[in-house]
């Protein structure tokens, strides 16, 4: 069902991307998400071509939703359009199990300078299947609470080093005024948008999507308390138009001093700490993902590179992945474009680079601690039959998560109550749960 829906989405992809069929025998076609760090890689790719004469790289860059649709449809059907695909820890283990990806561990082991053991351990595990890595992380992230130190100081507001969600909401209340929102939280529909932070709040409150027997739990007291808290907080103290706000919108508001706090991805530091994009660079504080019944609630996510089994240029594809995920690339970015452009959160050695240490002091420790503590194999307080922290690592979650997110976004917009939103979400979840119960 999810695959059919994804293939249907393929028709809405980026028409301006050009033909998806390759040219010469040594052309490597790379499908990537069009985020800023990926654009940096495209700018620097001439170095790869110089180091690998006769190999040309062609990039197909798409927005996140378009990239997911096209890449999933191509890889799942063995289309062969792409030699390298940008995927995440959501897709990698499932696609490896399906035989859709090339095992990268033999390539990594053949190059001692690559050093796969330098990857942050939780990321390495998240991109592995049966002990082998099937994609290589380009950058990684967890989540934490970011706050404007100047606004906090002016208002005389403080937070403890390990805050709870009610403490965060109380601070947001005190910091909300005619000019500034107390907090920015995603409300935009999408399983990778509003559900990313919200799922960590559900985990914190002791909630879960399913019990051990795949019985849906979205109307449980714990889930309802978490979602009601999230919706109430963003409606009372959050940004205007919260139901259409995602990562980019919150990043813009926070970097311009229009919100006092933002709970989101650790990779946001590249936006907030760059003087080119932020008016509050150097004046941002960082705290761990707020706790409740459960602590260590930061999510775990990585954009990584894999080789579809249908690729006809596997060796050249690996050479490109090696180039883009190697420690040498990170050093090259720091020296060429500056430390603020370094893709964070993939390798432990990144945090030892003098240039990166110079800018990462305020957030490096919090980022590493959050990523090392994130355990997608045990995401909840009570046992569950799935893995994943801000997502469920099941194929149906692309469709299920999107449907549920639409209900939550409608509640944030004030169109329906949280109770009604979760009643509808429960029905969606029950359909998926029953399909797994039949397999038991």
C-alpha positions in Angstrom: 0.0 0.0 0.0 2.7 2.5 1.0 4.8 1.6 -2.1 1.8 2.1 -4.4 1.1 5.5 -2.8 4.8 6.4 -3.3 4.8 5.4 -6.9 1.7 7.5 -7.4 3.5 10.5 -6.0 6.3 10.0 -8.5 4.1 11.8 -11.1 4.3 15.0 -9.0 8.1 15.0 -8.9 10.4 17.9 -10.1 9.8 18.4 -13.8 12.9 20.6 -14.0 15.3 17.8 -12.9 15.9 16.7 -16.5 16.1 13.2 -17.8 16.8 10.5 -15.3 18.6 8.2 -17.6 22.4 8.2 -17.6 24.8 9.2 -20.4 28.3 7.7 -20.7 29.6 4.4 -19.4 31.4 6.2 -16.5 28.6 8.6 -15.5 27.4 8.3 -11.9 23.9 9.6 -11.3 23.3 10.8 -7.8 19.9 11.6 -6.4 20.1 14.0 -3.4 17.9 16.2 -1.2 18.5 19.9 -2.0 19.6 21.0 1.5 22.4 23.4 1.9 25.1 20.9 2.9 24.2 18.9 -0.2 24.5 22.0 -2.4 28.0 22.4 -1.0 28.9 18.9 -2.1 27.8 19.7 -5.6 30.0 22.8 -5.6 33.0 20.8 -4.6 32.3 17.8 -6.8 34.9 19.0 -9.3 37.5 17.7 -6.9 36.1 14.2 -7.1 36.1 14.3 -10.9 39.7 15.5 -10.9 40.7 12.7 -8.6 38.8 10.1 -10.7 39.5 10.8 -14.4 36.9 9.5 -16.8 34.1 9.5 -14.1 31.5 12.1 -14.4 28.9 12.9 -11.7 25.4 14.0 -12.6 23.2 15.3 -9.8 19.4 15.1 -9.5 18.5 17.4 -6.6 14.9 17.4 -5.3 13.0 18.7 -2.3 12.7 16.2 0.6 9.2 15.0 -0.3 10.0 14.8 -4.0 13.2 13.0 -3.3 11.6 10.4 -1.1 8.9 9.7 -3.7 11.3 9.4 -6.7 14.0 7.5 -4.9 11.6 5.0 -3.3 9.8 4.3 -6.6 13.1 3.8 -8.5 14.8 1.6 -6.0 11.8 -0.5 -5.1 11.1 -1.3 -8.8 14.7 -1.7 -9.8 14.5 1.2 -12.2 18.2 1.7 -12.3 18.0 5.5 -12.9 20.3 6.2 -9.9 23.7 4.9 -8.9 23.8 6.7 -5.6 20.7 7.7 -3.6 20.3 9.8 -0.5 18.2 8.0 2.1 18.0 7.8 5.8 18.0 5.5 8.8 14.3 5.0 8.1 14.8 3.4 4.7 18.2 1.7 5.0 17.5 -1.4 7.2 14.2 -2.1 5.5 15.6 -1.7 2.0 18.7 -3.8 2.9 16.4 -6.6 4.1 14.5 -6.4 0.8 17.7 -6.7 -1.1 17.4 -3.3 -2.7 20.8 -1.9 -1.5 24.4 -3.0 -2.0 26.3 -4.0 1.1 28.9 -1.3 1.6 30.9 -2.9 4.4 33.2 -4.8 2.0 34.0 -1.5 0.3 34.7 0.2 3.6 36.9 -2.6 4.8 39.0 -2.6 1.6 40.0 1.0 2.4 41.8 1.4 5.7 41.7 5.2 5.4 37.9 5.2 5.3 37.6 4.1 9.0 33.9 3.3 9.4 34.5 3.0 13.2 34.9 6.8 13.2 31.1 7.1 12.6 29.1 7.9 15.7 28.1 4.4 17.0 24.4 5.0 17.1 24.4 6.1 13.5 26.5 3.2 12.4 24.1 0.8 14.0 21.1 2.6 12.6 22.4 2.2 9.0 23.3 -1.5 9.4 21.5 -4.7 8.7 22.8 -8.0 10.0 26.0 -6.4 11.0 26.8 -4.7 7.7 26.4 -1.1 6.7 24.1 -0.5 3.7 24.5 3.3 3.5 27.1 5.8 4.8 26.1 8.9 6.8 26.7 12.3 5.3 25.4 14.1 8.3 23.5 13.1 11.4 21.3 14.8 14.0 19.5 14.4 17.2 17.2 17.0 18.7 17.6 19.5 21.5 16.1 22.7 22.9 17.6 25.9 21.6 17.0 29.2 23.4 17.8 32.9 22.9 20.0 33.7 25.8 19.5 37.5 25.5 15.7 37.2 25.6 15.9 34.9 28.6 18.2 37.3 30.4 16.1 40.3 29.6 13.0 38.6 31.0 14.8 37.1 34.0 13.8 33.6 32.9 15.9 30.5 33.6 15.6 26.7 32.8 17.3 23.8 34.6 20.0 21.9 32.8 17.6 19.0 32.2 14.1 20.6 31.9 10.7 18.9 31.8 8.2 19.9 29.2 5.9 21.8 31.7 9.0 23.8 32.7 9.6 24.6 29.1 5.9 25.6 28.6 6.0 27.9 31.6 9.1 29.6 30.3 7.4 30.0 26.9 4.4 31.6 28.7 6.7 34.2 30.4 8.5 35.0 27.2 5.5 35.5 25.0 4.6 39.1 24.2 3.4 41.2 21.3 6.8 41.0 19.5 8.0 37.5 20.4 6.6 34.0 20.5 7.7 31.9 23.5 8.5 28.8 21.4 8.5 27.5 17.9 7.3 23.9 17.3 6.6 22.3 14.0 2.9 22.0 13.0 3.2 21.4 9.3 1.6 18.1 8.1 4.1 15.3 7.2 5.5 12.3 9.0 8.9 14.0 8.8 7.5 17.4 9.9 5.2 17.7 12.9 5.5 14.1 13.9 9.3 14.4 14.3 9.2 16.5 17.4 5.8 15.3 18.5 6.8 11.7 18.6 9.6 12.5 21.0 7.1 14.3 23.3 4.8 11.2 23.1 7.8 9.0 24.1 8.7 11.4 26.9 5.1 11.1 28.3 5.4 7.3 28.3 3.2 6.9 25.2 3.6 4.6 22.2 2.0 3.9 18.9 1.5 0.2 19.5 1.8 -2.3 22.3 3.8 -5.5 22.0 0.9 -7.2 20.1 0.4 -4.4 17.6 -2.7 -3.0 19.3 -2.9 0.7 18.4 -2.4 3.0 21.4 -3.0 6.5 20.0 -6.0 7.1 22.3 -4.2 6.0 25.4 -4.0 8.5 28.3 -0.3 9.0 27.8 -0.5 9.8 24.1 -3.5 12.0 24.6 -1.8 13.9 27.4 1.3 14.4 25.2 -0.5 15.6 22.1 -2.8 17.8 24.2 0.2 19.4 25.8 1.9 19.9 22.4 -1.1 21.5 20.8 -2.0 23.7 23.8 1.6 24.9 24.0 2.0 25.9 20.4 -1.4 27.4 20.2 -0.9 29.6 23.4 2.8 30.4 23.2 3.9 29.4 19.7 4.5 31.0 16.4 1.8 32.5 14.2 0.6 30.1 11.6 2.0 27.1 13.5 0.0 24.6 11.5 2.0 25.4 8.4 5.4 25.8 10.1 8.2 23.3 9.6 11.9 23.2 10.1 12.7 26.0 7.7 10.0 28.4 9.0 11.0 27.9 12.7 14.7 28.3 11.7 14.0 31.6 10.1 12.0 32.9 13.1 14.5 31.8 15.6 17.5 33.1 13.7 15.8 36.5 13.5 15.0 36.7 17.2 11.3 36.4 16.7 10.9 33.3 19.0 12.6 32.7 22.3 12.9 28.9 22.1 12.9 26.2 19.4 12.8 22.4 19.9 14.2 20.7 16.8 17.1 19.1 15.1 20.7 19.6 16.3 21.7 20.3 12.7 19.9 23.7 13.1 23.1 25.0 14.6 24.3 25.6 11.0 21.5 28.1 10.6 21.6 29.7 14.1 25.3 30.0 14.5 26.2 31.5 11.1 26.5 35.3 11.1 25.5 35.2 7.5 22.0 33.8 8.3 21.4 34.6 11.9 21.1 37.8 14.0 21.5 35.7 17.2 24.7 33.8 16.3 26.8 33.3 19.4 23.9 34.1 21.7 22.1 30.7 21.6 21.9 28.2 24.5 21.3 24.5 24.1 19.6 22.1 26.5 18.7 18.4 26.0 15.3 17.2 24.7 12.9 17.8 27.6 12.0 14.8 29.8 8.9 13.5 31.5 8.4 9.9 32.6 11.2 9.1 30.2 14.5 10.9 29.6 17.0 10.9 26.7 14.3 11.8 24.2 16.4 13.2 21.4 15.6 11.7 18.0 18.1 10.1 15.7 18.3 10.9 12.0 20.8 10.9 9.2 20.9 11.6 5.6 23.1 8.9 4.1 24.3 7.6 0.8 23.6 4.1 -0.6 23.9 2.2 -3.8 20.8 0.7 -5.3 21.2 -3.0 -6.3 20.1 -2.0 -9.8 23.1 0.3 -10.3 25.3 -0.7 -13.2 28.3 1.4 -11.9 28.7 0.2 -8.4 32.5 0.6 -8.1 32.3 4.2 -9.3 29.3 4.8 -7.1 31.3 3.7 -4.1 34.1 6.0 -5.1 31.7 8.9 -4.9 30.2 7.8 -1.6 33.8 7.4 -0.2 34.6 10.9 -1.3 31.5 12.6 0.1 31.4 10.7 3.5 35.2 10.5 4.1 36.9 12.4 6.9 39.0 14.1 4.2 35.8 15.7 2.7 34.9 17.2 6.0 38.4 18.7 6.4 38.1 20.0 2.8 34.8 21.7 3.5 36.2 23.3 6.6 39.3 24.6 4.7 37.4 25.6 1.6 34.0 26.9 2.6 34.5 27.4 6.3 33.7 25.5 9.5 30.0 26.6 9.5 29.5 24.5 6.3 30.8 21.3 7.8 28.1 18.5 7.7 27.7 17.8 11.4 27.0 14.7 13.4 28.4 11.9 11.3 32.0 11.3 12.4 33.5 11.5 15.9 36.7 13.1 14.3 34.7 16.1 13.1 34.6 17.3 16.7 38.4 17.2 16.9 38.9 19.5 14.0 40.4 22.8 15.3 38.3 24.9 12.9 35.1 23.1 14.0 36.0 23.2 17.7 36.3 27.0 17.4 32.7 27.4 16.4 31.1 24.3 18.0 31.9 25.0 21.7 28.4 26.0 22.7 26.7 23.0 21.1 29.2 20.2 20.4 28.8 18.4 23.7 25.0 18.6 23.7 24.9 17.3 20.1 27.2 14.4 20.8 25.5 13.5 24.0 22.1 13.6 22.3 23.2 11.4 19.4 25.0 8.9 21.6 22.0 8.6 24.0 19.5 8.1 21.2 18.5 4.4 21.0 16.1 3.7 18.2 15.9 0.0 19.3 14.3 1.1 22.6 12.5 4.3 21.9 9.7 4.1 24.5 9.2 3.5 28.2 7.1 0.4 27.6 7.9 -2.4 25.1 7.0 -1.9 21.5 7.2 -4.2 18.4 8.9 -1.5 16.3 12.1 0.5 16.2 12.6 4.2 15.5 12.3 7.3 17.7 10.6 10.0 15.7 9.3 7.5 13.2 8.2 3.8 13.1 10.6 1.8 11.0 7.8 0.0 9.1 7.0 0.5 5.4 3.5 1.7 6.1 4.6 4.6 8.2 5.1 6.9 5.2 1.3 6.8 4.6 0.2 6.2 8.2 2.4 8.9 9.6 1.2 11.4 7.0 -2.4 10.7 7.7 -1.9 11.1 11.5 0.1 14.2 11.0 -2.8 15.8 9.1 -5.1 15.2 12.0 -2.6 16.8 14.4 -2.0 19.8 12.2 -5.8 20.3 12.0 -5.9 20.3 15.8 -3.1 22.9 15.9 -5.1 25.0 13.5 -8.1 24.8 15.8 -10.2 22.9 13.2 -10.8 19.8 15.4 -10.2 18.8 19.0 -7.2 16.7 20.0 -9.6 14.0 21.2 -11.2 13.8 17.7 -7.9 14.0 16.0 -6.6 11.0 17.9 -9.8 9.0 17.5 -9.3 9.3 13.7 -5.6 8.6 14.0 -6.4 5.5 16.1 -8.6 4.1 13.3 -5.7 4.6 10.8 -3.3 2.9 13.1 -5.6 -0.1 13.8 -5.7 -0.9 10.1 -1.9 -1.2 10.0 -1.7 -3.0 13.3 -4.2 -5.7 12.2 -2.0 -6.5 9.2 0.9 -7.3 11.5 -1.3 -9.2 13.9 -2.3 -11.5 11.0 1.4 -12.3 10.5 2.0 -13.3 14.1 
